[in-house]
């Protein structure tokens, strides 16, 4: 029984059978107790009449109108009476009350001698007992009492009609309960199927999702559990809600994976493109220098020197690009950076001086904390210098001459905040959410006018994250800010540096 529906129906039927059995047995026992009390009352009334003397003899009372009227009169031997004197049966009859008593053989009713007599009449009803009389083929409820003349009178009333009533009850209960359980089982099967139908739909959705090729490529995960089957007020609805939430997570993960694969492919294409240009220039100038030197033309040394200078510049450019790529690869691999106290004031001053020398057309300014000679952090000094240099190079590269570039440095209790802001044209809104990603560039045509590789801010983000900090970029025309937050160095590190 692996089906949930079958198990539920089977459990329901079994429980109903148990309940019906308990109810049936309880009803039968209650009815048996009630009928036994009636039989005992019949025995008591009959015994009271029989023990008070023969009808009409010695002034004995007449028989009560209901004496023997409980379950009797269906058979001549339904009621029997035995009179015993000194342990010997002197009379044995079948009582009919309305007709003459029918004599019985003393040997046939001998089992009634085992009934203990009630020696104190008037002290309550005698205790009836169940007695088997094999000679008559019956079972009796019997009681005995000592009569006024000293004899012992025993009376028995047959239990045949009570047993027949109980047998008919058992048969009726079996038929009724069997029919009820059968009907309940059919109803439970239909009700369970209807109740579990939403679960079947959830299962069908899961089956369709499981058959989708999720291992590669762009996957559109549109299947969801219907809203009618995702009611959180029901157990199946809670499963539907959880399943839809899981599908949402899977869809976002698949989208992130596809985006990552796209970035990897774009990374390979960009890296190939970036490396192809300096390599082609190196190869061209090297070939041209070789030909000029081989031809022996006049002025060859000057031309060769210019060509070799171009070779050197292109080699330096390619080296810087390769170093940036290797740095990102090392950071991705989790390789640790150096950890030592770093004075950010000195580092920022040096970086701004270098930026001013590289772009004198921009207006550079510093906003340092008042009353502090240094702002300390713990990290890799070379990488932190690269962070500041990249931020300044990014501001220089993407803004026109005459742009104001301000570098702010401040410290709170346990954080250091570095802000580089400019009043240039700003960053395009569609590029701003991706500006910290690798090869994020505003010119899709890959113009070489700016010389940007799109790795500067991604290196900033990776290095700052490795130092336990954060990077935030905001931009509107006339106000572009890049905010770097780093953990401040403990006081002991600052004192050790001083």
ChimeraX attribute file (.defattr): number of C-alpha atoms within 10 A of each C-alpha:
attribute: neighborCount
match mode: 1-to-1
recipient: residues
	/A:1	8
	/A:2	6
	/A:3	8
	/A:4	12
	/A:5	18
	/A:6	15
	/A:7	12
	/A:8	16
	/A:9	22
	/A:10	16
	/A:11	13
	/A:12	17
	/A:13	20
	/A:14	14
	/A:15	13
	/A:16	19
	/A:17	16
	/A:18	12
	/A:19	13
	/A:20	19
	/A:21	15
	/A:22	12
	/A:23	14
	/A:24	18
	/A:25	14
	/A:26	12
	/A:27	16
	/A:28	18
	/A:29	13
	/A:30	12
	/A:31	16
	/A:32	16
	/A:33	12
	/A:34	12
	/A:35	20
	/A:36	16
	/A:37	13
	/A:38	15
	/A:39	26
	/A:40	23
	/A:41	18
	/A:42	24
	/A:43	29
	/A:44	25
	/A:45	19
	/A:46	27
	/A:47	25
	/A:48	24
	/A:49	17
	/A:50	23
	/A:51	23
	/A:52	20
	/A:53	18
	/A:54	14
	/A:55	14
	/A:56	10
	/A:57	10
	/A:58	9
	/A:59	10
	/A:60	14
	/A:61	15
	/A:62	13
	/A:63	18
	/A:64	13
	/A:65	8
	/A:66	10
	/A:67	19
	/A:68	24
	/A:69	14
	/A:70	16
	/A:71	18
	/A:72	21
	/A:73	15
	/A:74	10
	/A:75	11
	/A:76	14
	/A:77	21
	/A:78	23
	/A:79	27
	/A:80	25
	/A:81	26
	/A:82	23
	/A:83	25
	/A:84	19
	/A:85	13
	/A:86	9
	/A:87	10
	/A:88	13
	/A:89	19
	/A:90	12
	/A:91	15
	/A:92	24
	/A:93	21
	/A:94	20
	/A:95	25
	/A:96	19
	/A:97	17
	/A:98	8
	/A:99	7
	/A:100	10
	/A:101	15
	/A:102	13
	/A:103	13
	/A:104	17
	/A:105	12
	/A:106	16
	/A:107	10
	/A:108	14
	/A:109	21
	/A:110	16
	/A:111	14
	/A:112	27
	/A:113	18
	/A:114	13
	/A:115	19
	/A:116	18
	/A:117	19
	/A:118	20
	/A:119	13
	/A:120	10
	/A:121	15
	/A:122	9
	/A:123	8
	/A:124	9
	/A:125	17
	/A:126	23
	/A:127	17
	/A:128	23
	/A:129	17
	/A:130	16
	/A:131	20
	/A:132	17
	/A:133	16
	/A:134	12
	/A:135	12
	/A:136	12
	/A:137	9
	/A:138	15
	/A:139	18
	/A:140	23
	/A:141	22
	/A:142	29
	/A:143	29
	/A:144	30
	/A:145	28
	/A:146	20
	/A:147	22
	/A:148	11
	/A:149	10
	/A:150	12
	/A:151	18
	/A:152	24
	/A:153	28
	/A:154	29
	/A:155	31
	/A:156	33
	/A:157	28
	/A:158	25
	/A:159	22
	/A:160	17
	/A:161	15
	/A:162	17
	/A:163	14
	/A:164	11
	/A:165	16
	/A:166	18
	/A:167	13
	/A:168	12
	/A:169	16
	/A:170	16
	/A:171	12
	/A:172	13
	/A:173	19
	/A:174	15
	/A:175	11
	/A:176	13
	/A:177	19
	/A:178	15
	/A:179	12
	/A:180	16
	/A:181	18
	/A:182	14
	/A:183	13
	/A:184	16
	/A:185	20
	/A:186	14
	/A:187	13
	/A:188	19
	/A:189	18
	/A:190	14
	/A:191	14
	/A:192	16
	/A:193	17
	/A:194	12
	/A:195	13
	/A:196	15
	/A:197	14
	/A:198	19
	/A:199	19
	/A:200	14
	/A:201	15
	/A:202	23
	/A:203	14
	/A:204	13
	/A:205	18
	/A:206	17
	/A:207	11
	/A:208	11
	/A:209	16
	/A:210	10
	/A:211	8
	/A:212	11
	/A:213	10
	/A:214	15
	/A:215	9
	/A:216	10
	/A:217	13
	/A:218	15
	/A:219	14
	/A:220	11
	/A:221	16
	/A:222	9
	/A:223	12
	/A:224	18
	/A:225	24
	/A:226	16
	/A:227	11
	/A:228	9
	/A:229	19
	/A:230	22
	/A:231	15
	/A:232	13
	/A:233	8
	/A:234	11
	/A:235	12
	/A:236	20
	/A:237	21
	/A:238	15
	/A:239	18
	/A:240	27
	/A:241	20
	/A:242	15
	/A:243	18
	/A:244	21
	/A:245	14
	/A:246	12
	/A:247	19
	/A:248	15
	/A:249	12
	/A:250	14
	/A:251	17
	/A:252	13
	/A:253	12
	/A:254	20
	/A:255	17
	/A:256	12
	/A:257	16
	/A:258	16
	/A:259	13
	/A:260	12
	/A:261	15
	/A:262	14
	/A:263	17
	/A:264	13
	/A:265	12
	/A:266	14
	/A:267	15
	/A:268	12
	/A:269	12
	/A:270	18
	/A:271	16
	/A:272	11
	/A:273	12
	/A:274	17
	/A:275	18
	/A:276	13
	/A:277	14
	/A:278	21
	/A:279	15
	/A:280	12
	/A:281	17
	/A:282	21
	/A:283	13
	/A:284	14
	/A:285	20
	/A:286	17
	/A:287	13
	/A:288	16
	/A:289	21
	/A:290	12
	/A:291	13
	/A:292	17
	/A:293	15
	/A:294	10
	/A:295	10
	/A:296	10
	/A:297	10
	/A:298	10
	/A:299	9
	/A:300	15
	/A:301	14
	/A:302	10
	/A:303	15
	/A:304	19
	/A:305	12
	/A:306	14
	/A:307	20
	/A:308	17
	/A:309	13
	/A:310	17
	/A:311	21
	/A:312	14
	/A:313	15
	/A:314	20
	/A:315	17
	/A:316	13
	/A:317	17
	/A:318	19
	/A:319	14
	/A:320	12
	/A:321	17
	/A:322	15
	/A:323	12
	/A:324	17
	/A:325	17
	/A:326	12
	/A:327	17
	/A:328	18
	/A:329	12
	/A:330	13
	/A:331	17
	/A:332	11
	/A:333	9
	/A:334	10
	/A:335	10
	/A:336	11
	/A:337	16
	/A:338	12
	/A:339	12
	/A:340	15
	/A:341	22
	/A:342	23
	/A:343	18
	/A:344	21
	/A:345	19
	/A:346	13
	/A:347	19
	/A:348	22
	/A:349	15
	/A:350	15
	/A:351	21
	/A:352	21
	/A:353	12
	/A:354	15
	/A:355	18
	/A:356	17
	/A:357	11
	/A:358	12
	/A:359	15
	/A:360	13
	/A:361	14
	/A:362	19
	/A:363	14
	/A:364	20
	/A:365	15
	/A:366	15
	/A:367	12
	/A:368	19
	/A:369	14
	/A:370	7
	/A:371	6
	/A:372	10
	/A:373	11
	/A:374	16
	/A:375	22
	/A:376	26
	/A:377	26
	/A:378	21
	/A:379	22
	/A:380	18
	/A:381	19
	/A:382	12
	/A:383	18
	/A:384	21
	/A:385	17
	/A:386	18
	/A:387	23
	/A:388	23
	/A:389	21
	/A:390	19
	/A:391	23
	/A:392	24
	/A:393	20
	/A:394	16
	/A:395	26
	/A:396	25
	/A:397	15
	/A:398	15
	/A:399	17
	/A:400	14
	/A:401	14
	/A:402	14
	/A:403	18
	/A:404	19
	/A:405	23
	/A:406	19
	/A:407	22
	/A:408	17
	/A:409	19
	/A:410	17
	/A:411	18
	/A:412	9
	/A:413	7
	/A:414	11
	/A:415	15
	/A:416	20
	/A:417	19
	/A:418	21
	/A:419	20
	/A:420	21
	/A:421	23
	/A:422	24
	/A:423	20
	/A:424	22
	/A:425	16
	/A:426	19
	/A:427	18
	/A:428	13
	/A:429	11
	/A:430	9
	/A:431	13
	/A:432	15
	/A:433	12
	/A:434	13
	/A:435	20
	/A:436	21
	/A:437	18
	/A:438	22
	/A:439	20
	/A:440	21
	/A:441	17
	/A:442	16
	/A:443	9
	/A:444	7
	/A:445	7
	/A:446	14
	/A:447	11
	/A:448	9
	/A:449	7
	/A:450	11
	/A:451	10
	/A:452	18
	/A:453	17
	/A:454	18
	/A:455	20
	/A:456	23
	/A:457	23
	/A:458	21
	/A:459	23
	/A:460	23
	/A:461	20
	/A:462	20
	/A:463	23
	/A:464	20
	/A:465	16
	/A:466	17
	/A:467	22
	/A:468	11
	/A:469	18
	/A:470	18
	/A:471	19
	/A:472	12
	/A:473	18
	/A:474	15
	/A:475	19
	/A:476	14
	/A:477	12
	/A:478	13
	/A:479	14
	/A:480	20
	/A:481	20
	/A:482	18
	/A:483	18
	/A:484	23
	/A:485	20
	/A:486	22
	/A:487	20
	/A:488	21
	/A:489	20
	/A:490	13
	/A:491	10
	/A:492	10
	/A:493	16
	/A:494	18
	/A:495	10
	/A:496	8
	/A:497	11
	/A:498	7
